[in-house]
Amino acid sequence: MKIVLGSVFKHLIRHGELSVTWPDGTTTRFGGAGGSQAGVVIRDWRAVRRLALNPGLAFGEAYMDGTLEPAGCGIYDLLDLVLLNINAGGSHPVLRWHQNLLALTRRLRQVNDAGRARKHVAHHYDLDSQLYSLFLDSDQQYSCAYFRRGDETLEEAQRAKKRLIAAKLCLDRPGLTVLDIGCGWGGLALTLAGEFGARVTGITLSTEQLALARARARAAGVADRVQFELADYRTVRHRFDRVVSVGMMEHVGIVNYDAFFQVVRNCLTEDGIALIHHIGRSNGPGTTAAWLEKYIFPGGYSPALSEVMPSIEGSGMMVTDIEILRLHYARTIELWRERFAANRDEVRALYDERFCRMFEFYLACAELAFRREREVVFQIQLSPSQTSVPPTRDYMLGAGAFARERTF
C-alpha cells in the first residue's frame, strides 16, 4: 500500500513540496517545484492502507487518532498545501472514484426528513454548550460575521452581521412579527427584539440551544416579545411579517428545497420579506466531503445558487436582492481557530484529545474552503410582493441609526 499511497501523492502534489515519513522511518518528497512546503509523519501501516484506499475520509481520521502528524508545520498548513494542489487540478484515480461515488449518492444522503433532521442537528449542536462559548463571540453567533473594515473584533463583526440582516428585513417599525428558522442560541432573535422592537418566534431542533435561548430571553427581559420553540420548519403554520434563516439551508438537503421555500412563502404575509443567509458554492453543484459529513455535519450540504433558484422560483416569491459575502467567513473562522487554540486545554477537559483534533481539523478545513475553494455566503432577500422592498439599496444604510435611536 505504500506504493499506492505514494502514487496518490505523486499525482496530487504538483505545486510546492510534501515530505512524507513512513512507518519504517524512510522519507519521500513529492513535488518540489517551489512554493509552499509541508511535512507529514504516518505512524503505522494500517493508516497507510486506509489512506491509500479512501484518502478523503482517512486523512482526517488518522489525524484524529494521532497516526498522522504534521511535521514542521501545523494541520492548517498541511491541508493548505493539499487543497492548493487539488484546486490546481491534482488528482488520482482513487480520488476521482470516491468523488464520483459521493456525487452519485448525494441525494440519498441528504433526505433529511423530520426524524433524520433531528438526529443530524443533535450530532453537532447538542454538544456541551460550554464548548461553543470557548471559541465563538460573546453572543454565540455560529455563522459568518461581517467585516466592514477587516480589522474588527469578532464581537464587532458579528454585531455588524446582525445589523445587516435587520436592514434587509426592513424592520422600520416596532411590532413586526419575525420567524427565525434555525435560531441557534437566540442571539439574532434577541437583537431583533431588543434593538428593533420585533416580536420574534425562533425555532430549533437542538434541545441544548433551546434551553440556553430561553434562559437568555428571560435574562434580557424580552421573554414577552421573544419565544423559542423546539420545532421542525415543516410544522410551522402561522404567518409572519418577516422570515429569517441564518445557517439553516446547509441542513435542509437538496431533496427538500421545494418544501423549504414553500414553507417560507406560506409563513409570509402578502407584503412580507424573507432573508435567507447560507453557505454556498460559487463554482456550481458539488458534494460534501466524506469526513465532514461523517464527523461534523451529517446530511449537510452547501448548495450552489443554481440549485436553490428553481425552488425559489417555484415558491411564488421573487428575489428582491442577493449579496455574496466573499472571504468574510474565512476571517470569521480564522478568529474561531485562534480562540479554540487559546482554550484548547479547557476543550480537552470537556471531551478528550481526539475531540480536540477533530475540531481542529474541522475548523482548518472550513477556513480553507473559503480561502481556496470558492465557498461563499449568499444572503438572498425574498418577497411575494414587488413593492414591499424599496427600489434601491439605500434603505439598508439607515438601519443602524434606527436601532441606536430607539429603545423598546
VMD Tcl script that draws the C-alpha trace (Angstrom):
set ca {
  {0.00 0.00 0.00}
  {2.99 2.31 0.35}
  {3.36 2.22 -3.44}
  {-0.33 3.02 -3.96}
  {-0.34 5.91 -1.50}
  {2.93 7.17 -2.93}
  {1.28 7.19 -6.34}
  {-1.59 9.27 -4.96}
  {0.84 11.83 -3.54}
  {2.88 11.85 -6.76}
  {-0.14 12.65 -8.91}
  {-1.56 15.13 -6.40}
  {1.41 17.28 -5.35}
  {2.49 19.37 -8.33}
  {2.93 22.71 -6.58}
  {5.10 23.09 -3.50}
  {6.64 20.15 -1.68}
  {5.26 17.49 0.63}
  {7.63 15.31 2.63}
  {6.16 12.02 3.87}
  {7.84 10.00 6.61}
  {6.62 6.41 6.51}
  {6.21 3.96 9.42}
  {9.59 2.39 8.60}
  {11.33 5.74 9.14}
  {12.09 6.47 5.47}
  {11.10 9.82 3.97}
  {9.85 10.55 0.45}
  {9.47 14.02 -1.03}
  {6.74 14.82 -3.54}
  {6.52 17.88 -5.75}
  {9.41 20.21 -5.08}
  {8.69 22.80 -7.77}
  {8.90 25.67 -5.30}
  {6.18 27.28 -3.25}
  {4.67 26.00 -0.01}
  {6.27 23.19 1.96}
  {4.69 20.83 4.46}
  {5.54 17.52 6.04}
  {3.63 14.59 7.47}
  {4.55 11.55 9.56}
  {2.45 8.41 9.15}
  {2.97 6.26 12.23}
  {1.60 2.82 11.27}
  {0.92 0.71 8.18}
  {-2.79 0.43 8.90}
  {-3.06 4.19 8.43}
  {-1.12 3.89 5.16}
  {-3.55 1.25 3.92}
  {-6.61 3.28 4.86}
  {-5.16 6.43 3.28}
  {-4.45 4.56 0.07}
  {-7.98 3.14 -0.14}
  {-10.01 6.19 0.93}
  {-7.81 9.29 1.44}
  {-10.73 11.73 1.66}
  {-12.07 10.07 4.80}
  {-8.92 8.50 6.26}
  {-6.80 11.68 6.28}
  {-8.96 13.33 8.94}
  {-9.47 10.11 10.86}
  {-5.74 9.42 11.01}
  {-5.12 12.92 12.33}
  {-7.82 12.44 14.97}
  {-6.25 9.13 16.05}
  {-2.72 10.51 16.12}
  {-1.47 8.07 13.47}
  {-0.87 11.01 11.13}
  {1.04 14.04 12.36}
  {2.09 17.23 10.58}
  {5.88 17.59 10.55}
  {7.45 21.03 10.70}
  {4.06 22.68 10.27}
  {0.51 22.65 11.63}
  {-2.55 20.84 10.35}
  {-3.75 24.06 8.68}
  {-0.52 24.34 6.64}
  {-0.65 20.69 5.66}
  {-4.25 20.94 4.48}
  {-3.50 24.21 2.70}
  {-0.84 22.51 0.56}
  {-3.13 19.59 -0.24}
  {-6.09 21.80 -1.20}
  {-3.87 24.10 -3.22}
  {-2.89 21.14 -5.37}
  {-6.40 19.68 -5.62}
  {-7.72 23.03 -6.83}
  {-4.83 23.26 -9.30}
  {-6.02 20.02 -10.92}
  {-4.04 17.44 -8.96}
  {-5.86 14.12 -8.80}
  {-5.59 10.33 -8.91}
  {-7.99 7.52 -9.92}
  {-8.61 6.70 -6.23}
  {-9.60 10.30 -5.51}
  {-11.80 10.51 -8.60}
  {-13.54 7.22 -7.79}
  {-14.56 8.38 -4.32}
  {-15.63 11.79 -5.63}
  {-17.84 10.15 -8.24}
  {-19.35 7.86 -5.60}
  {-20.20 10.85 -3.40}
  {-21.82 12.59 -6.37}
  {-23.93 9.55 -7.23}
  {-25.24 9.08 -3.69}
  {-25.59 12.67 -2.53}
  {-29.38 12.91 -2.89}
  {-29.86 9.76 -0.82}
  {-27.56 11.08 1.89}
  {-29.48 14.36 2.09}
  {-33.01 13.07 2.58}
  {-33.24 14.87 5.96}
  {-36.83 14.01 6.84}
  {-38.04 15.22 10.23}
  {-36.59 12.25 12.12}
  {-33.19 12.37 10.46}
  {-33.04 16.15 10.72}
  {-33.44 15.94 14.50}
  {-30.65 13.35 14.78}
  {-28.35 15.32 12.49}
  {-28.85 18.52 14.48}
  {-28.23 16.73 17.78}
  {-24.94 15.32 16.42}
  {-23.35 18.76 16.25}
  {-25.49 21.28 18.13}
  {-26.35 19.27 21.23}
  {-22.72 19.17 22.33}
  {-21.88 20.75 25.68}
  {-22.91 24.41 25.35}
  {-19.71 25.43 27.14}
  {-17.74 24.23 24.10}
  {-19.15 26.92 21.84}
  {-18.55 29.65 24.41}
  {-14.85 28.80 24.21}
  {-14.43 29.90 20.59}
  {-17.49 31.87 19.45}
  {-18.19 35.53 20.21}
  {-19.98 36.55 23.40}
  {-23.37 36.34 21.63}
  {-22.57 32.84 20.34}
  {-23.16 33.60 16.68}
  {-22.25 30.39 14.87}
  {-22.33 31.84 11.35}
  {-20.42 34.20 9.10}
  {-19.61 37.60 10.59}
  {-19.50 40.83 8.56}
  {-16.22 42.74 8.37}
  {-16.75 46.24 7.02}
  {-13.09 47.21 7.50}
  {-11.38 43.89 8.09}
  {-9.78 44.68 11.45}
  {-12.90 44.36 13.61}
  {-13.02 42.15 16.65}
  {-15.20 39.06 16.35}
  {-17.83 40.71 18.56}
  {-17.91 43.85 16.39}
  {-18.18 41.86 13.16}
  {-20.99 39.68 14.48}
  {-22.93 42.75 15.61}
  {-22.47 44.18 12.12}
  {-23.82 40.93 10.62}
  {-26.96 41.13 12.72}
  {-27.48 44.78 11.81}
  {-27.07 43.96 8.12}
  {-29.68 41.20 8.38}
  {-32.05 43.53 10.23}
  {-31.60 46.12 7.48}
  {-32.51 43.60 4.79}
  {-35.58 42.58 6.77}
  {-36.74 46.22 6.63}
  {-37.58 46.38 10.34}
  {-38.63 50.00 10.03}
  {-41.26 49.99 12.77}
  {-41.78 48.21 16.09}
  {-44.16 45.29 16.48}
  {-43.32 43.43 13.27}
  {-43.54 39.65 13.71}
  {-40.49 37.58 12.73}
  {-39.99 33.84 12.33}
  {-36.36 32.81 12.88}
  {-35.87 29.36 11.33}
  {-32.85 27.68 12.93}
  {-32.46 30.27 15.68}
  {-29.32 28.83 17.28}
  {-28.71 30.14 20.79}
  {-31.07 33.04 20.23}
  {-28.66 35.91 19.64}
  {-30.22 37.20 16.43}
  {-33.76 36.95 17.81}
  {-32.77 38.88 20.93}
  {-31.17 41.60 18.82}
  {-34.19 41.94 16.53}
  {-36.44 42.28 19.58}
  {-34.21 44.44 21.76}
  {-32.85 46.85 19.14}
  {-35.60 46.83 16.52}
  {-38.77 46.16 18.50}
  {-39.72 42.98 16.65}
  {-41.80 40.16 18.09}
  {-39.79 37.03 17.30}
  {-40.52 33.32 17.25}
  {-37.37 31.23 16.99}
  {-37.41 27.54 16.18}
  {-34.65 24.96 16.56}
  {-34.25 21.19 16.68}
  {-31.49 21.39 19.30}
  {-32.53 20.91 22.93}
  {-29.26 22.46 24.12}
  {-29.80 25.57 22.00}
  {-33.44 25.83 23.07}
  {-32.64 25.78 26.79}
  {-29.95 28.45 26.51}
  {-32.00 30.65 24.17}
  {-34.97 30.64 26.55}
  {-32.74 31.44 29.51}
  {-31.16 34.33 27.60}
  {-34.59 35.76 26.71}
  {-35.61 35.72 30.36}
  {-32.34 37.30 31.46}
  {-32.65 40.04 28.83}
  {-36.19 40.85 29.92}
  {-37.68 40.24 26.47}
  {-39.44 36.92 27.08}
  {-42.74 38.67 26.37}
  {-41.52 39.52 22.84}
  {-39.30 36.52 22.04}
  {-40.33 32.90 22.25}
  {-38.30 29.86 21.30}
  {-39.76 26.51 20.31}
  {-38.44 23.01 19.58}
  {-39.93 22.57 16.14}
  {-39.20 21.47 12.58}
  {-39.72 24.20 9.97}
  {-42.22 21.96 8.18}
  {-44.62 22.16 11.13}
  {-44.98 25.97 11.23}
  {-48.47 27.15 10.23}
  {-48.64 30.79 11.38}
  {-47.96 33.84 9.23}
  {-45.33 36.45 9.95}
  {-44.30 39.85 8.62}
  {-40.74 38.64 8.24}
  {-38.91 35.31 8.00}
  {-35.18 34.95 8.57}
  {-32.96 31.90 8.38}
  {-29.23 32.02 9.10}
  {-27.08 28.93 8.56}
  {-30.07 26.63 8.17}
  {-30.12 25.95 4.41}
  {-26.94 23.90 4.78}
  {-29.00 21.34 6.76}
  {-32.12 21.24 4.57}
  {-30.82 18.86 1.86}
  {-31.28 19.30 -1.87}
  {-34.30 17.00 -1.99}
  {-36.16 19.33 0.39}
  {-35.55 22.75 -1.19}
  {-39.02 22.93 -2.75}
  {-40.62 22.19 0.61}
  {-38.40 24.63 2.48}
  {-39.13 27.61 0.26}
  {-42.82 26.77 0.12}
  {-42.87 26.90 3.93}
  {-41.15 30.30 3.82}
  {-43.76 31.55 1.35}
  {-46.67 30.15 3.34}
  {-45.36 31.77 6.52}
  {-45.09 35.24 4.95}
  {-47.81 37.83 4.77}
  {-48.54 39.12 1.27}
  {-46.21 42.10 1.77}
  {-43.72 40.15 3.89}
  {-39.95 39.89 3.45}
  {-37.61 36.93 3.99}
  {-33.83 36.83 4.28}
  {-32.01 33.52 3.77}
  {-28.33 33.58 4.78}
  {-26.40 30.43 3.92}
  {-23.08 28.99 2.82}
  {-22.95 28.22 -0.88}
  {-20.75 27.30 -3.81}
  {-19.72 29.84 -6.43}
  {-18.40 27.17 -8.80}
  {-21.52 25.06 -9.29}
  {-23.04 21.95 -7.68}
  {-20.73 19.62 -5.76}
  {-20.63 17.22 -2.83}
  {-19.95 17.35 0.89}
  {-16.54 15.98 1.88}
  {-16.87 12.47 3.32}
  {-15.04 13.27 6.56}
  {-17.05 16.45 7.18}
  {-20.33 14.64 6.61}
  {-19.43 11.75 8.91}
  {-18.00 13.67 11.86}
  {-19.36 17.21 11.76}
  {-22.49 17.77 9.66}
  {-24.27 14.52 8.73}
  {-26.76 15.22 5.96}
  {-25.23 18.64 5.38}
  {-24.64 20.31 2.02}
  {-23.86 23.87 0.92}
  {-25.68 24.46 -2.37}
  {-24.81 26.41 -5.46}
  {-27.13 29.26 -6.33}
  {-28.24 27.31 -9.39}
  {-29.56 24.55 -7.10}
  {-31.58 26.94 -4.97}
  {-33.11 29.28 -7.55}
  {-35.52 26.78 -9.18}
  {-37.16 26.14 -5.80}
  {-37.40 29.86 -5.07}
  {-38.97 30.49 -8.47}
  {-41.47 27.69 -7.90}
  {-42.48 29.04 -4.48}
  {-44.25 32.12 -5.78}
  {-41.72 34.51 -4.23}
  {-39.43 36.81 -6.13}
  {-35.79 37.53 -5.41}
  {-35.50 41.18 -4.38}
  {-31.80 41.21 -3.52}
  {-28.77 38.91 -3.45}
  {-25.48 39.75 -1.77}
  {-22.44 37.49 -1.89}
  {-20.07 37.69 1.06}
  {-16.57 36.64 -0.02}
  {-13.82 35.89 2.49}
  {-15.90 37.16 5.42}
  {-16.34 33.60 6.63}
  {-12.64 32.82 6.17}
  {-11.82 35.67 8.56}
  {-14.59 34.58 10.96}
  {-13.26 31.03 11.19}
  {-9.69 32.27 11.49}
  {-10.74 34.07 14.67}
  {-12.60 30.97 15.87}
  {-9.46 28.89 15.33}
  {-7.41 31.35 17.35}
  {-9.86 31.23 20.25}
  {-10.14 27.46 20.08}
  {-6.35 27.14 20.25}
  {-6.19 29.53 23.20}
  {-8.79 27.46 25.09}
  {-7.71 24.02 23.91}
  {-6.98 22.71 27.40}
  {-10.50 23.57 28.51}
  {-11.97 21.81 25.46}
  {-9.90 18.72 26.24}
  {-11.22 18.79 29.82}
  {-14.78 18.76 28.44}
  {-14.08 15.96 25.96}
  {-10.69 14.44 25.07}
  {-7.66 14.80 22.81}
  {-9.36 13.06 19.88}
  {-12.24 15.51 20.03}
  {-9.81 18.44 20.06}
  {-8.08 17.09 16.96}
  {-11.43 16.55 15.25}
  {-12.46 20.13 15.85}
  {-9.06 21.50 14.81}
  {-9.31 19.56 11.57}
  {-12.86 20.79 11.01}
  {-12.04 24.46 11.59}
  {-8.94 24.30 9.40}
  {-10.89 22.65 6.56}
  {-13.72 25.14 6.92}
  {-11.48 28.20 6.75}
  {-9.59 26.85 3.76}
  {-12.85 26.09 1.94}
  {-13.49 29.84 1.86}
  {-9.91 30.78 1.08}
  {-9.10 28.10 -1.52}
  {-12.30 26.51 -2.79}
  {-14.58 29.45 -3.63}
  {-17.08 28.81 -0.88}
  {-19.08 31.97 -0.20}
  {-22.09 33.12 1.79}
  {-25.30 34.06 -0.01}
  {-27.79 36.47 1.50}
  {-30.98 36.11 -0.52}
  {-33.83 38.53 0.11}
  {-37.29 37.33 -0.97}
  {-40.83 38.65 -1.04}
  {-44.20 37.73 -2.57}
  {-44.60 41.41 -3.48}
  {-42.71 43.69 -5.85}
  {-43.34 46.71 -3.65}
  {-42.51 45.50 -0.14}
  {-38.81 46.35 -0.53}
  {-37.62 49.85 -1.53}
  {-36.41 50.08 -5.16}
  {-32.79 50.93 -4.24}
  {-30.43 49.58 -1.59}
  {-30.09 52.95 0.14}
  {-32.58 51.88 2.82}
  {-30.02 49.47 4.26}
  {-27.77 52.34 5.35}
  {-30.26 53.69 7.89}
  {-30.92 50.53 9.83}
  {-28.08 51.01 12.29}
  {-29.20 54.53 13.11}
  {-32.76 53.27 13.65}
  {-31.52 50.75 16.17}
  {-29.42 53.28 18.09}
  {-32.09 55.97 18.26}
  {-34.87 53.85 19.73}
  {-35.35 51.61 22.71}
  {-38.30 49.27 23.04}
}
mol new
graphics top color blue
foreach p $ca { graphics top sphere $p radius 0.5 }
foreach p [lrange $ca 0 end-1] q [lrange $ca 1 end] { graphics top cylinder $p $q radius 0.2 }
display resetview
